[in-house]
Amino acid sequence: MPVRRPGRSLMENSRFPALRRADRLINIKGIGDTRHGDALRVRTLFISDVHLGCGFSRAQDLFDFLGRIEPERLYLVGDIIDGWKLKRNFVWTDTASFVVRRILGMLKRGTRVHYVTGNHDEFLRGFSPHAFGHMELADEFVHMTADGRRLLVIHGDCFDHLTRHAPWLYHLGDRAYTFALHANAWVNSARRLLGYPYWSLSATLKGRVKQAVNFVNDFERFVARHTQRAGCSGVVCGHIHVPAIRRIDGIDYYNCGDWIEHCSALVEHFDGRIELVGLDSFPPRPQAEEPESGAWAEPPAELTAVS
């Protein structure tokens, strides 16, 4: 574990120039520290697989989305920062910094933030579990819903046999997925010129290739069995970039999706209902945002971090 200089953030202390630049941008006063007056208030927001630092991350869409929603709790369910790209094709834009600044603005207004480590941001696992004021870092959390259900919140890479037993093959697959995203961008550029709507080539391939379908089904069953053994009635995860809400062997299975292709998230309403939402769940963006200077909200119900 690297020794941190006191009084400095993890990113400022980083040996990667892009992260040090991001740290300076994040601390610019006023950037991202606003919300729309008609923001949707929810009890909990779950987001995963943003992959900040990857050239295909939809950071601008996430920035707009976060400006339209005000949660009491925010779960970042892994792969928020793409650590795999730190040494290879790392692309940290100003918008990525503004996303982080918007999350810090939520903290300022009383939102409790819970960061679940994933395989792409596994460099954070050396610091887990840890609490930074109203922000907690852990490999797993147990979340109590408003209707009394215990939900295991976990990224899910531990149930991916390639990640655990053949990491070299998984990294090869990551490169193939990146190539598919490049092809996806080319295809959609042509579709826009012809007046056709957006269409995800990579998501279509994953849905039609038998091995990919079997992988998703196996992953969901493994997650459901682990959740049952953990004594929880449901699970919130990410990792496979397939947003879903379904019931598997008596377990409520929720997958956040991603902010590469689907731009989806999960929200828990104040009655305990959980639903998938996306960019199309909100009205068109207003012309201007009004600054918000809030105080800390009442502390939420107790949450349990699982190391």
C-alpha positions as a printed NumPy array, in Angstrom:
array([[  0.   ,   0.   ,   0.   ],
       [  1.518,   3.368,  -0.984],
       [  2.192,   5.889,   1.769],
       [ -0.096,   8.905,   1.469],
       [  1.068,  12.403,   2.287],
       [ -1.131,  13.852,   5.042],
       [ -3.73 ,  16.384,   3.993],
       [ -3.808,  15.273,   0.352],
       [ -6.449,  13.354,  -1.578],
       [ -5.844,   9.954,  -3.145],
       [ -5.929,  11.498,  -6.619],
       [ -3.627,  14.41 ,  -5.737],
       [ -1.201,  11.899,  -4.272],
       [ -1.366,   9.761,  -7.426],
       [  1.607,   9.221,  -9.726],
       [ -0.726,   9.499, -12.723],
       [ -0.773,  13.085, -14.122],
       [ -4.368,  12.716, -15.367],
       [ -5.627,  11.973, -11.854],
       [ -3.674,  14.875, -10.355],
       [ -5.24 ,  17.186, -12.953],
       [ -8.658,  15.724, -12.124],
       [ -8.096,  16.493,  -8.447],
       [ -7.483,  20.17 ,  -9.268],
       [-10.611,  20.356, -11.442],
       [-12.772,  18.666,  -8.82 ],
       [-11.845,  21.326,  -6.291],
       [-12.881,  24.258,  -8.507],
       [-15.62 ,  25.972,  -6.539],
       [-19.101,  25.781,  -8.032],
       [-18.568,  23.115, -10.697],
       [-21.183,  20.373, -10.355],
       [-22.386,  21.66 ,  -6.991],
       [-25.863,  22.429,  -8.331],
       [-29.099,  20.583,  -9.016],
       [-32.32 ,  21.309, -10.823],
       [-35.174,  22.677,  -8.717],
       [-37.471,  19.876,  -9.921],
       [-35.006,  17.072,  -9.109],
       [-36.62 ,  13.716,  -8.399],
       [-36.269,  12.849,  -4.712],
       [-35.637,   9.159,  -4.021],
       [-34.584,   7.177,  -1.   ],
       [-31.665,   5.401,  -2.715],
       [-29.825,   5.579,  -6.033],
       [-27.64 ,   2.714,  -7.311],
       [-25.144,   3.321, -10.146],
       [-22.438,   1.019, -11.469],
       [-19.938,   0.575, -14.299],
       [-19.375,   4.217, -15.209],
       [-15.748,   3.526, -16.253],
       [-14.49 ,   7.102, -15.866],
       [-11.16 ,   7.217, -17.68 ],
       [-12.406,   5.075, -20.555],
       [-13.001,   6.912, -23.821],
       [-16.463,   5.34 , -24.13 ],
       [-17.758,   6.421, -20.723],
       [-20.969,   8.459, -21.062],
       [-19.808,  10.951, -18.423],
       [-21.793,  13.872, -19.851],
       [-25.01 ,  11.846, -19.776],
       [-24.315,  10.803, -16.173],
       [-23.565,  14.41 , -15.197],
       [-26.948,  15.49 , -16.607],
       [-28.691,  12.533, -14.944],
       [-27.257,  13.296, -11.502],
       [-28.493,  16.879, -11.816],
       [-32.073,  15.585, -12.075],
       [-32.151,  13.292,  -9.07 ],
       [-31.665,  13.836,  -5.335],
       [-31.115,  10.637,  -3.292],
       [-30.785,  10.234,   0.451],
       [-28.262,   7.461,  -0.207],
       [-26.055,   6.856,  -3.215],
       [-24.431,   3.491,  -3.908],
       [-21.592,   3.463,  -6.426],
       [-21.63 ,  -0.249,  -7.233],
       [-18.127,  -0.728,  -8.615],
       [-16.124,   0.13 , -11.752],
       [-16.778,   3.846, -11.324],
       [-13.163,   4.617, -12.257],
       [-11.553,   2.423, -14.909],
       [ -8.231,   1.573, -13.29 ],
       [ -7.384,  -0.823, -16.12 ],
       [ -7.055,   2.17 , -18.418],
       [ -4.701,   4.052, -16.074],
       [ -1.64 ,   2.712, -17.875],
       [ -3.288,   2.115, -21.259],
       [ -5.397,   4.613, -23.212],
       [ -6.512,   6.487, -20.101],
       [ -8.83 ,   9.366, -21.058],
       [ -9.814,  11.64 , -18.175],
       [-11.955,  14.509, -19.426],
       [-13.123,  17.634, -17.629],
       [-16.627,  16.148, -17.68 ],
       [-15.39 ,  13.138, -15.704],
       [-14.087,  15.55 , -13.073],
       [-17.429,  17.362, -13.046],
       [-19.212,  14.035, -12.387],
       [-17.048,  13.526,  -9.313],
       [-17.715,  17.149,  -8.292],
       [-21.468,  16.577,  -8.608],
       [-21.237,  13.542,  -6.318],
       [-19.3  ,  15.674,  -3.81 ],
       [-22.118,  18.221,  -4.085],
       [-24.562,  15.482,  -3.089],
       [-22.375,  14.73 ,  -0.068],
       [-22.495,  18.395,   0.887],
       [-26.303,  18.361,   0.789],
       [-26.531,  15.327,   3.094],
       [-26.494,  12.314,   0.764],
       [-24.614,   9.376,   2.234],
       [-22.336,   7.819,  -0.395],
       [-21.304,   4.148,  -0.342],
       [-18.585,   3.065,  -2.757],
       [-18.453,  -0.649,  -3.613],
       [-15.14 ,  -1.736,  -5.127],
       [-15.137,  -3.542,  -8.474],
       [-12.56 ,  -5.289, -10.638],
       [-11.749,  -2.198, -12.744],
       [-11.221,  -0.086,  -9.613],
       [ -9.679,  -2.887,  -7.56 ],
       [ -6.802,  -0.57 ,  -6.586],
       [ -9.23 ,   0.79 ,  -3.969],
       [ -9.587,  -2.603,  -2.277],
       [ -6.372,  -1.952,  -0.396],
       [ -8.225,   0.838,   1.461],
       [-11.41 ,  -1.188,   2.102],
       [-13.302,  -1.03 ,   4.406],
       [-12.891,   2.626,   5.301],
       [-15.061,   5.618,   6.106],
       [-14.408,   9.169,   4.895],
       [-16.979,  11.199,   6.827],
       [-20.328,  10.627,   5.087],
       [-18.684,   8.379,   2.486],
       [-17.928,   4.69 ,   3.048],
       [-15.758,   2.328,   1.02 ],
       [-16.218,  -1.463,   1.182],
       [-16.295,  -4.583,  -0.987],
       [-19.915,  -5.266,   0.031],
       [-22.745,  -3.529,   1.847],
       [-26.065,  -4.674,   3.233],
       [-28.831,  -2.178,   2.519],
       [-32.157,  -2.112,   4.371],
       [-35.019,  -1.016,   2.14 ],
       [-37.963,   1.07 ,   3.33 ],
       [-40.167,  -2.054,   3.309],
       [-37.731,  -4.012,   5.502],
       [-35.834,  -6.142,   2.953],
       [-32.113,  -6.842,   3.301],
       [-30.297,  -6.281,   0.005],
       [-26.727,  -7.36 ,  -0.569],
       [-24.908,  -4.677,  -2.591],
       [-21.904,  -6.088,  -4.422],
       [-20.197,  -5.441,  -7.753],
       [-20.253,  -9.109,  -8.77 ],
       [-16.828,  -9.728, -10.304],
       [-16.149, -12.392,  -7.652],
       [-18.764, -14.563,  -9.41 ],
       [-17.045, -14.229, -12.775],
       [-14.837, -17.315, -13.177],
       [-12.722, -15.63 , -15.868],
       [-11.901, -12.739, -13.543],
       [-10.883, -15.106, -10.748],
       [ -9.175, -17.989, -12.579],
       [ -8.09 , -16.63 , -15.989],
       [ -7.453, -12.877, -15.63 ],
       [ -5.347, -12.824, -18.803],
       [ -8.315, -14.118, -20.774],
       [-10.591, -11.565, -19.148],
       [ -8.216,  -8.747, -20.13 ],
       [ -8.231, -10.135, -23.678],
       [-12.017, -10.059, -23.605],
       [-11.876,  -6.463, -22.374],
       [ -9.839,  -5.529, -25.453],
       [-12.334,  -7.322, -27.697],
       [-15.178,  -5.418, -25.997],
       [-13.305,  -2.155, -26.604],
       [-13.011,  -3.046, -30.283],
       [-16.772,  -3.75 , -30.378],
       [-17.393,  -0.305, -28.853],
       [-15.23 ,   1.282, -31.552],
       [-17.263,  -0.561, -34.197],
       [-20.418,   0.559, -32.399],
       [-19.315,   4.212, -32.697],
       [-18.606,   3.853, -36.421],
       [-21.94 ,   2.138, -37.087],
       [-23.898,   4.794, -35.205],
       [-22.076,   7.633, -36.957],
       [-23.327,   6.198, -40.239],
       [-26.826,   5.695, -38.798],
       [-26.99 ,   9.335, -37.684],
       [-26.07 ,  10.502, -41.184],
       [-28.919,   8.358, -42.553],
       [-31.377,   9.651, -39.942],
       [-31.643,   6.425, -37.93 ],
       [-31.744,   6.339, -34.08 ],
       [-28.978,   5.004, -31.836],
       [-28.486,   1.235, -31.912],
       [-26.025,  -0.716, -29.768],
       [-24.081,  -3.221, -31.853],
       [-22.119,  -4.568, -28.885],
       [-25.265,  -5.086, -26.769],
       [-26.966,  -6.865, -29.683],
       [-23.979,  -9.181, -30.109],
       [-23.997, -10.018, -26.389],
       [-27.707, -10.787, -26.549],
       [-27.44 , -13.085, -29.567],
       [-24.234, -15.024, -28.955],
       [-25.175, -18.222, -27.111],
       [-22.04 , -18.265, -24.933],
       [-22.686, -14.692, -23.782],
       [-26.305, -15.51 , -22.919],
       [-25.189, -18.587, -20.948],
       [-22.571, -16.504, -19.117],
       [-25.181, -13.954, -18.032],
       [-27.574, -16.691, -16.871],
       [-24.834, -18.481, -14.899],
       [-23.678, -15.202, -13.337],
       [-27.197, -14.361, -12.161],
       [-27.675, -17.831, -10.608],
       [-24.311, -17.66 ,  -8.789],
       [-25.192, -14.218,  -7.406],
       [-28.632, -15.418,  -6.264],
       [-27.174, -18.45 ,  -4.458],
       [-24.556, -16.322,  -2.677],
       [-27.245, -13.83 ,  -1.643],
       [-29.341, -16.634,  -0.17 ],
       [-26.366, -17.913,   1.837],
       [-25.709, -14.366,   3.087],
       [-29.209, -14.256,   4.587],
       [-30.459, -11.477,   2.302],
       [-33.687, -11.386,   0.341],
       [-32.236,  -9.553,  -2.646],
       [-29.066,  -8.355,  -4.343],
       [-27.968,  -5.231,  -6.208],
       [-24.976,  -5.712,  -8.503],
       [-23.356,  -4.623, -11.764],
       [-20.319,  -5.976, -13.655],
       [-21.987,  -7.608, -16.684],
       [-23.505,  -4.41 , -18.183],
       [-26.954,  -5.981, -18.432],
       [-29.619,  -3.951, -16.555],
       [-32.273,  -6.203, -15.073],
       [-34.918,  -6.658, -12.405],
       [-36.081, -10.227, -11.95 ],
       [-36.718, -12.887,  -9.331],
       [-34.315, -15.838,  -9.315],
       [-34.885, -18.816,  -6.99 ],
       [-36.771, -16.65 ,  -4.497],
       [-34.173, -13.855,  -4.588],
       [-34.87 , -10.34 ,  -5.876],
       [-32.122,  -9.736,  -8.437],
       [-31.289,  -6.155,  -9.457],
       [-28.548,  -5.182, -11.908],
       [-27.753,  -1.476, -12.358],
       [-26.565,  -1.814, -15.95 ],
       [-23.837,   0.601, -17.034],
       [-22.937,   4.063, -18.348],
       [-21.158,   2.818, -21.46 ],
       [-24.124,   1.591, -23.498],
       [-27.367,   1.498, -21.49 ],
       [-27.071,   4.63 , -19.289],
       [-29.242,   2.992, -16.615],
       [-29.524,   3.084, -12.832],
       [-31.703,   1.704, -10.054],
       [-33.731,   3.854,  -7.69 ],
       [-35.489,   2.921,  -4.469],
       [-38.6  ,   4.989,  -3.802],
       [-39.73 ,   5.925,  -0.299],
       [-42.166,   2.986,  -0.192],
       [-39.356,   0.483,  -0.903],
       [-40.154,  -0.045,  -4.597],
       [-37.089,  -0.407,  -6.821],
       [-37.139,   0.405, -10.523],
       [-34.751,   0.849, -13.427],
       [-34.407,   4.409, -14.705],
       [-32.421,   6.075, -17.455],
       [-32.003,   9.314, -19.338],
       [-35.472,   8.986, -20.861],
       [-37.025,   8.912, -17.361],
       [-36.713,  12.695, -17.045],
       [-38.089,  15.717, -18.946],
       [-35.82 ,  17.71 , -21.307],
       [-32.972,  19.542, -19.627],
       [-33.712,  23.136, -18.473],
       [-31.601,  25.96 , -19.889],
       [-29.911,  26.851, -16.612],
       [-29.268,  25.414, -13.189],
       [-29.732,  27.236,  -9.91 ],
       [-27.071,  26.85 ,  -7.209],
       [-28.065,  24.998,  -4.116],
       [-26.555,  25.704,  -0.709],
       [-27.882,  23.007,   1.564],
       [-27.11 ,  21.666,   4.989],
       [-26.592,  18.118,   6.153],
       [-29.742,  16.043,   6.146],
       [-30.87 ,  13.794,   8.959],
       [-28.709,  10.674,   9.241],
       [-30.241,   7.741,   7.348],
       [-30.961,   4.306,   8.693],
       [-27.949,   2.27 ,   9.729],
       [-26.07 ,   0.434,   7.   ],
       [-23.714,  -2.463,   7.508],
       [-20.424,  -2.691,   5.638],
       [-19.134,  -6.185,   4.915],
       [-15.402,  -6.475,   4.459]])
